[in-house]
Amino acid sequence: MAYGSLAHHCNLENYPVPAQSPVISSLVFGQKKEVKAGIGDLKVSGRHDAVLATYSLGSCIGVSAYDPVARIGGLLHFQLPHSSISPEKAQTRPYMFADTGIPALFEACSRLGAKWRRMDIKIAGGASSKTSTGMFNIGPRNYQALTEIFKSLGKSINAQEIGGFCSRSMWLDMATGEVTLKTNTAGQQVAWTTM
């Protein structure tokens, strides 16, 4: 997959992406509906009453993208760095991999009316394993793949909470663009506002 083509037209016709706002959850986050992105999943929305959420970001990485003008955004929870690990799985589960999931995130938001150049990007996860090293330590490999993709696209990451040994959960408030993080260590909470 050549993700460099995204810099011109965000054209990813071969990947299944949501055609419209996937607000389908019945969970309530305050007065808002929580839409959960599971592992290897992507959710996008233009609904201001939605909060996109993902849980248990260990070595996986959560990527939030939000256009503050259009108030459209998405949340990706990818698991592995490269689709070449399993090309067959990448065809059916493109959000599982950084190199197919990140372009699909931009494309899905674009289909709802977001402009990817305006998007505020925040990332979390990529934890290291205390017992795994080298190629089996997926968190650092996921982060390396992500940074290479963003560098090739000429897109900056506005905020990040990466590495360490903790699990994180992440919420994107579609009304404000605020991203909230919570770690599994002492319940620390961080909130980022849109830049």
N, C-alpha and C positions, 0 to 999 in steps of 0.2 A: 504494500500500500504506500503510495507516495503522498504523504500528508502535506508536502510543500504546495500542492495545487490549491489548497485551501486559502492561501494568501490572496488569490485572485477572485474566486467565485464561491468558495465553500461548497464545491460540487462533490457530493458523495452518494450518487444515485444507487450504488450497489449495496448500500447498507440500510437495513430497516431502521427507520427513525420514526418517532411519534409524529403524526400529521397534525395533531391538535393537542390542546392542553389536557394532560392525563390526570385530572383531579378526580380520583376514584376512591380515596380512603374515607372511612367514616370516623376515623379518630379525630379528636378535636384538640387543638393546641391553643388554649385560651379561647378566643372567639373565632379561631381560624381552623381550617381543615389541614390536617397533616397528611402529606403524600410521601410515602416511604419509598426510597430507592434501596433495594436490597443489594447484596453482593453481586457484582457484574451487571449492574442495572443503571438505567438513566431515566430521570423524570424531568420534564420541562413544563413550564406553565406561564401564562400571562394573567392568571387570576390573582387579584390582590388579596383575596381571603384565604390564600394557601400558604403553607409553610412546607417546603421540601425538606426531607430529613433522611439521614442515613446513619446507621449505627455500626458499632464494632469495627472501626477502622484501625486495624492492627498494621500489618504490612501493606494492606490495601491503601489506596489513596482516594480521598474524596475531592472532587473538583467542582467548585461552584462558579457559575458564570452568570452575570447579571447586567443587563442593559438598563441603566438608571433613567434613560429618556423614555424608552418604550415600556419599561417596567415588566420586562420579560426575562426569564432566566431558567437555568437548569442546574441539576445536581447529578454528577456522575460518580459512581463507586466502582473503580476498576481494581482488578485483582492481580493482574500480571503485566509485565512490561511490553512484550512483543507477541503479536498474533502468529508469528512464525513458529512459536512453540506448539501451536495446534491450529493449523489453517482450517481444518474442518469445523472446529468449534468456533473459530472467528466468523465463519459464515452465518452461523445460527445465533451466536452470542457475541456480537462485536463490542459490546460495552464492557466485556470482561477484560479487555486489553487496552493499554494506554494508546498504542498506535492506531487503533480503530475507534476506541471509545471517545477520545478527545475530539477528533474531527467530527464524529457523530454528534457530540454535544453542541458544537458550534452550528452544525447544519440544522439540528432540531430547533435550536433557538432562533436561527435565521428564518426558518419556515414559519415561525409564529410572528415574525416582524422585527426581531432584534438585529442590531448591526454589530457584528462580531468585533470590529475595531473599537467600539464604545464599551465593550464588555469589561466589567470589573471581575477579576479572577482571584479566587482565594482557594488555597489547598490545605489539606490536613491529612495526616496519616504517615505512612512510610516507616513505621516503627521497625526497629531491628529486633531480631530474635537473640535471646541470650545464649541459645544452644546451637544456632546455625551460623555457618560462615560461608564466605565465598559466594558461589552461584546459588546456594540454598538460602542465603539471607536476602529474601525477596524485597523487603522494604527499601533498602538503598538502591536496588536495581530498578524498582518502580520509579523512584524519584529521579534517577539518572535519565530514564527513558522520557519521563514527563518534561524535564528541563530541556532535553534535546529537541523535543517536539515544539515546545514554546519558542525556543531560540530560532528554529527553522522558520517559524511563522512570523517572527518579529513581534511577538506578543509578550508583554510583561505580566508577571504574577504580582498582584497588589499586596497580598498578605499570605503568610504561610506559617503553619505549625507542623513541623516535620521531624521525624526521627524519634530518638529516645526508645523507651521500652514499654510505653503505655498505649492503651486502646483509647480511641476518641470517637465521639459522636458529633454530628454536624447538622445544623439547621439553617436554611436560607429562607428568610421572611420575604415573600414576594411583593409585599406592599412597600417595603423600605430598602431592600437589598442587604439588610443586616444579616451577618453570618454569626451564629453562636456556636461555640465549641464547648464540649465538656469532656474531661478526661476521666478515666477510671481510677485515677490516683487522687484521693482526697476531694473528689468532685470539683476540681478546679474548673472554672468557667471563664471563657474569653469571648468577647463580642467585638466583631469588626463591623464598622459601618462602611457604606459605599464610598469610594474615593471620589 
